[in-house]
């Protein structure tokens, strides 16, 4: 972290849903914080989740779930635009990884492209109708320099809007963002946001309000603080577009097999109309640091949950690891590899990266904020997306400065071809990231409607 222990602020964890059941509002600024995220909700409700785990330090591997196959399900590694295309992909009787259905889709796609392109084929493991016309798969590229982000401190077990805020402000970052006149060109990535339910709204009403404000979002970030409820009737079910959804349960309980049947049923119930980037226990870093569980237990649990997801044989389910950008900063003292279950398990990387306007008193350049995680994603050959990002206002800025930063950020990220970029449109004790001023709203809207 930056600034030492005394610089710690409120906790990170789940965002975008209330702990009191139903579609209650998220916790207002200054309210109780929490990060545990896998404890039981405070009250009943249709989205309260099934069961919460209890914090523990022991690792209980438990027996492997019966019939669960943990297989590689990654897409073929992406190459840079200046690299020659890969050779045609020929069918094989034994797929090297992933479910047979996924492999058949990959082979069929490759053969079609091979015929159409004179023998040069690029296999797509999960065709997605939601992609923009002309959008390419993420490509490799040169390493980019590191940029500051950070981790918020651990806190209580009660979930709140604080949770999910994956970054800690640095004390004195260096350079400033360059001025960009506006977003121009073709959008190549899905724009989205976390949906803040407020004033007695249902989640569907909050989503509609966001669409009216920014233009229809192409994806939505959905958080469950515990195990997910049934898909039908939940807030995830309301989202008629690409979903990035996360849930939590203690690795100890996952590894004991306690939740196998529930999770297998949940994965089986997910529709196949849109991509669903699902993530088990996003932002686990603070939980590990406070001793709730070990990284080894976390990796084992991830592999087990991925095996349960494989049972659904749904090519629209995309295994997505979501970590803090701060974790890649050497000053964090963390190791990415300690949290990474492996390339045969993780299909897409998600990252939570922030600009801390009030703390930094400036808008940092996109390279500074996102550069290291882009470099890491490309080095691993993985598609990636920005699961959370945003900025509070720099002191004295009425919104025009943040609008310039948003345009710079969207232009930069769009050029790097992430799968999605979700703005964290929430207020928490660390800062108010909501886009309420017209310059900021128009800046994000210009990206969403492009």
C-alpha positions, 0 to 999 in steps of 0.5 A: 500500500501507499503511505503506510498503515496510518494511510488505511481508509475504509474497507473493500469488498462487494458493492452494488447491493444492500445487505438487507435483502430485496433491492434496498439502497446501498449504504450511504457515505459514511455508513458501516463498511465491510469486506468479509462479504461472505458472512450471512446477510443482515436480513431476509430477502430474495437476494440474500444468498444461500449461506454465509461462511465463517472466517477461519484460518485452517485450510480444509481441502475436503474431497473433490466433488463427485463428477466434477472435471477441472479442465482447461477452458481458455481461449487460444492465446491472442497475438499482436496485430503485427504477428502472423495469424495462427495456422488453421485449427484442425479437429481432434478427437481429444480436446486439450481442455474445456468441455467437449461442447466448447471444443466443438464450437471452437473447431467448427468456428475455425473450420468456417473461418478457414474456408472463408479465409483461404485456409487461415483460421482463428478459433473463437472459443465463445462466440458473443453476439454482444460484441461490437461490429469490427471488435477484435479479440484482445491482442498481445503487445509490448509491456507497459509501465506500472501505474499506481493503484491501491488496496483499501483496508480490511474491515467488518463482515457486513457487506456495503457499498464500500465493498468492491472498491479495489484500490488505495490512494497513493500519497504523492503520485507524479504525472498528470493526465493529458487533455483529450478533446473527446472520445472519437472513433469506433468503440471496441469494448463493452461499456457498463457500470455498477448499478447503485440502487437508491430511493426505494428503487428495484434493481431493474428500475436502477438499471433503467435509470442508468440507461436513461442517463448514459445511454443503454449500457452494454454490460452491468456489474452485479455483486452478491455478498454471499453465495448467489441466490437462484438466477431467476428473479434475482438482480442478475436475471434483470440484466438483459445484456452481458453480466459481470457477476461475483459471489463469495463463500469462504474457501474453507466451506467451498473446499469441504464440498458444502456448497457443491450442489447449490453452485452446480444448480446455479450455474446450470440455471444461468441463461445462454443468451448473453455472456456471463463473466462470473467471478468467485470471491473477487478482491480476496487480497485484504481477506488474506492479509487479515488472516481469513484464509490462505492464498493456497485455500483460495486457489484450491477453491477457485479450481473447485468452483470452476469444475462445478461451472464446467458441469453446466456445459454453457459456453457463455459462462466465462471464468473471471478472476477479479483482483485489485490493480494495487496488487501488481504494485511492488509497494503492495507487498503482494504476489499476483501468482499467489492468487492466480489459480492457473491459466487452465482455470481462468479464462478472463482477468478482471481488474479494479483500478481507480483514480483518487482525485481528492487524495492525489489532487489530480487526475492521473494519466490512464497509462499510470493507472491501467498500464501495469494490469494491461501488461500483466494480462497480455503477458499471460495471453488472457482477455481482460476487462475493467470490472471497476474504475472511476474517480472522485473529483479533484478539490475545486473541480466542478466536473470539467477536469474529471470529464477530460480524464474520463475521455482520456481513460475511455480512449486509452482503454478502448485502444487496448481492446478490453472485453468490458469497462465498468464505471463504479458509479457509487459513493463510499467513505473513500470517495464519491465516484458518482457521475452527477455533474453534466460534464462527467455524465456527458463524457461517459455517455459519449463512450457508451453511445459511440 
